[in-house]
Amino acid sequence: MELRFISEKTIYGISTRTNNAAEMSPNGKIPALWQSFDESIPVDYKGGERVYGAYYNYESDHNGMFSVLAGFDGQSYPSNMDIEQITIPEGKYLVITHKGEMPQIAIDAWTEVWEYFSNENCEHQRLFSTDFEYYPNGNEIEVHIAVQ
């Protein structure tokens, strides 16, 4: 876990609105969102494009509704798709990195986030502004949590 200052970044993709309670059930929307993204957006990994998952428009805290965008930093996508664009704001982010098999590394990284911020003695305060996942490659995830 490390603290990093991240520059502003624009990503493009598709989104849904959900909450953590729904995602803990078999009816979670995030797996279907990623499946749709993977099937419809051609990411040019060899050309340097990378995949991101953004969490934003938080209603409150980890108990409220939020939006999730499965996206990438490329700009070439099918014209028949309703592509959204969001800008990840520059700022301080606590970064949790995991390597291994998907989706287990994402589950493990987010479990670490929840455990860290549920500890009343944690060093950083979560902003619930914009958080994001960055996938440098197919078996690594960096979860960036906006902090004060």
Secondary structure, 3 states (H helix, E strand, C coil): CEEEEECCEEEEEEEEEECHHHHCCCCCCHHHHHHHHHHHCCCCCCCCCCEEEEEECCCCCCCCCEEEEEEECCCCCCCCCCCEEEEECCEEEEEEEEECCCCHHHHHHHHHHHHHHHCCCCCCCECCCCEEEEEEECCEEEEEEEEC
